[in-house]
């Protein structure tokens, strides 16, 4: 790191779990983030401010006025712009030393297979089950870690599956694709602080994977910010899973 960069990131480097070795590992990491919305925006900001090596943000949607209260990387002047491009512009202003690639496409199996490399960690910050299952298949096929986060109303869920190090249950094991129904924020509502919490927690879990710090691997965190109750559940592999039991 240059002297100005060393000063900027000095507070996180002071952490014994982080240190200079952890910062070097982060500088080599590639974070692939699906979604630049309510969860993806704070996650992207946290990863960029941690001095990630590379960030790729995937989103085919455009910025809408109703996004602005919680999607913190977007501003009124960018209404109608692709969200991935809008996020890239904001991150480039805040952390110009972190390379960001915007992909204005829908995340599918072929795209993720092309983007995921040996340094990649995949963060699924999407708002639908179809994309979550696509992310799960892609991360498992590439043997890369997956952090998945969602939020609705006042609640959020985060799960981590590290396919890079050992056999792991997967998203399909817990949430079978043919049994799920989308719960959309557009229909039910969502609290902005809840999406921020989910995004920041997702980023922290992704950073912990790089640092080698024990986290939520193979677990599901469920949070309710109305009651302020939080539970962590251990997840089990399904021996008949169509993804990880092949």
C-alpha positions in Angstrom: 0.0 0.0 0.0 1.1 3.6 -0.6 1.3 5.8 2.4 -2.1 7.6 1.8 -3.8 4.2 1.3 -2.1 2.8 4.5 -3.5 5.7 6.5 -7.0 5.4 5.0 -7.3 1.7 5.9 -5.2 1.8 9.1 -8.1 1.3 11.5 -9.2 -2.1 9.9 -5.6 -3.2 9.7 -5.2 -2.7 13.4 -7.7 -5.6 14.0 -5.8 -8.8 14.9 -8.1 -10.8 12.8 -7.4 -8.5 9.8 -3.9 -7.2 9.9 -1.6 -6.5 6.9 -1.9 -10.1 5.7 -5.6 -9.9 5.6 -5.5 -6.6 3.8 -3.2 -8.1 1.2 -5.6 -11.0 0.8 -8.5 -8.5 0.3 -6.4 -6.7 -2.3 -6.3 -9.9 -4.3 -9.9 -10.9 -3.9 -12.7 -10.6 -6.6 -16.2 -9.9 -5.2 -19.0 -10.6 -7.7 -22.2 -9.0 -6.5 -25.6 -9.8 -7.9 -27.9 -6.8 -7.4 -27.1 -3.1 -6.8 -30.4 -2.5 -4.9 -31.3 -2.2 -1.3 -29.0 -5.0 -0.1 -26.4 -4.8 -2.9 -25.8 -1.0 -2.5 -24.5 -1.1 1.1 -22.7 -4.4 0.5 -20.8 -2.9 -2.5 -20.0 0.2 -0.5 -18.6 -1.8 2.4 -16.5 -4.0 0.1 -15.1 -1.0 -1.8 -14.3 0.8 1.5 -12.5 -2.3 2.7 -10.1 -1.9 -0.4 -11.3 -5.0 -2.3 -9.1 -6.0 -5.1 -11.8 -6.1 -7.7 -15.6 -5.8 -7.7 -18.0 -6.9 -10.4 -21.6 -5.7 -10.0 -24.4 -7.4 -12.0 -27.8 -5.8 -12.4 -30.1 -5.5 -15.5 -32.6 -3.2 -13.7 -32.7 0.6 -13.9 -32.9 3.2 -11.1 -36.4 4.1 -10.1 -37.6 6.9 -7.7 -38.9 4.4 -5.3 -35.4 2.9 -4.9 -33.8 6.0 -3.6 -34.8 5.8 0.1 -32.8 2.6 0.6 -30.5 2.0 -2.4 -27.8 4.3 -1.2 -25.5 4.2 -4.2 -28.1 5.9 -6.5 -29.1 9.5 -6.7 -32.1 11.3 -8.3 -30.0 12.4 -11.3 -29.5 8.8 -12.2 -33.1 7.7 -12.4 -33.5 5.6 -15.5 -29.8 4.6 -15.6 -28.8 1.0 -15.3 -28.2 0.2 -11.6 -24.9 -1.6 -12.2 -23.5 1.5 -14.1 -24.9 3.9 -11.5 -23.3 1.9 -8.7 -20.0 1.8 -10.5 -20.0 5.6 -10.9 -20.7 6.2 -7.3 -18.1 3.7 -6.1 -15.5 5.2 -8.5 -16.1 8.6 -6.9 -15.8 7.2 -3.3 -13.0 4.7 -3.8 -11.3 5.5 -7.1 -8.5 3.0 -6.3 -10.9 0.0 -6.4 -11.6 -1.4 -9.9 -15.3 -1.8 -10.5 -16.9 -3.6 -13.5 -20.5 -3.0 -14.3 -22.5 -5.8 -16.0 -25.9 -4.6 -17.2 -27.3 -8.1 -17.6 -29.5 -10.6 -15.8 -27.4 -13.1 -13.8 -27.6 -16.5 -15.4 -25.6 -19.7 -15.3 -23.5 -18.8 -18.3 -22.6 -15.3 -17.2 -21.6 -16.4 -13.7 -19.6 -19.3 -15.0 -17.7 -16.7 -17.1 -17.1 -14.3 -14.3 -16.2 -16.5 -11.4 -12.5 -17.2 -11.1 -10.2 -18.7 -8.4 -10.2 -15.5 -6.4 -14.0 -14.9 -6.6 -16.5 -14.7 -3.8 -20.1 -14.5 -5.0 -22.6 -12.3 -3.1 -26.3 -12.8 -4.0 -28.1 -9.6 -3.1 -31.0 -10.2 -5.5 -34.7 -10.0 -4.8 -36.0 -13.2 -6.2 -35.6 -17.0 -5.7 -34.8 -17.8 -9.3 -31.6 -15.7 -9.1 -30.7 -17.1 -5.7 -30.9 -20.6 -7.1 -28.9 -19.6 -10.2 -26.2 -18.1 -7.8 -26.2 -21.3 -5.8 -25.7 -23.5 -8.8 -22.9 -21.3 -10.2 -21.0 -21.0 -7.0 -21.2 -24.8 -6.4 -20.1 -25.5 -10.0 -17.2 -23.1 -9.7 -16.3 -24.3 -6.1 -16.4 -20.7 -4.9 -18.0 -19.3 -1.7 -21.5 -17.9 -1.8 -23.0 -15.3 0.5 -26.8 -14.9 0.0 -28.9 -12.2 1.6 -32.5 -11.1 1.4 -34.8 -8.7 3.3 -38.6 -8.0 3.4 -40.7 -5.9 5.8 -38.5 -5.7 8.9 -36.7 -9.0 8.6 -33.7 -10.3 6.9 -31.9 -13.6 6.3 -28.2 -14.3 5.4 -26.6 -17.7 4.6 -23.1 -18.6 3.7 -21.9 -21.7 1.8 -18.2 -22.1 1.3 -17.9 -24.5 -1.6 -14.2 -23.8 -2.0 -12.9 -25.6 1.1 -15.0 -28.6 2.0 -18.3 -30.3 1.3 -21.1 -28.0 2.2 -24.9 -27.9 2.2 -26.3 -25.5 -0.4 -29.2 -23.1 -0.8 -31.2 -25.8 -2.6 -30.9 -28.1 0.3 -32.8 -25.7 2.6 -35.0 -23.9 0.1 -35.9 -26.3 -2.7 -36.5 -24.5 -5.9 -40.0 -25.9 -6.6 -41.3 -25.1 -3.1 -40.6 -21.4 -2.9 -42.7 -18.3 -3.6 -41.2 -14.9 -4.0 -42.2 -12.3 -1.4 -41.5 -8.9 -3.2 -40.8 -5.7 -1.4 -42.8 -3.9 -4.0 -45.9 -5.7 -2.7 -45.2 -6.1 1.0 -42.9 -3.2 1.8 -39.4 -3.1 3.2 -37.6 -1.0 5.8 -34.5 0.8 4.4 -32.4 0.2 7.6 -33.2 -3.5 7.3 -31.8 -3.7 3.7 -28.7 -1.8 4.9 -28.2 -4.2 7.8 -28.5 -7.2 5.5 -26.1 -5.7 3.0 -23.5 -4.8 5.6 -23.8 -8.2 7.2 -23.4 -9.9 3.8 -20.3 -7.8 3.1 -18.8 -8.7 6.5 -19.3 -12.4 5.9 -17.6 -12.1 2.5 -14.7 -10.3 4.1 -14.4 -12.9 6.8 -14.2 -15.6 4.2 -11.2 -13.8 2.7 -9.6 -13.3 6.1 -10.1 -16.9 7.1 -12.3 -15.9 10.1 -15.0 -18.3 11.2 -18.4 -17.0 10.2 -21.8 -18.3 9.1 -20.5 -21.0 6.8 -23.2 -23.7 6.6 -25.6 -21.6 8.7 -28.6 -19.3 8.3 -28.9 -16.0 10.2 -32.5 -14.8 10.7 -33.1 -11.3 12.0 -36.3 -9.5 13.0 -35.7 -5.9 13.7 -39.2 -5.3 15.1 -38.6 -7.7 18.0 -34.8 -7.5 17.8 -34.6 -11.3 17.9 -31.8 -13.0 16.0 -31.3 -16.7 15.4 -28.6 -18.7 13.8 -29.6 -22.1 12.4 -27.2 -24.9 11.3 -28.0 -26.2 7.9 -27.9 -29.8 6.8 -27.1 -31.2 3.4 -29.9 -33.0 1.6 -28.6 -36.4 0.3 -31.0 -36.1 -2.6 -30.2 -32.5 -3.5 -30.2 -31.9 -7.2 -27.2 -29.4 -6.9 -24.7 -30.6 -4.2 -25.5 -34.3 -4.0 -24.6 -35.0 -7.7 
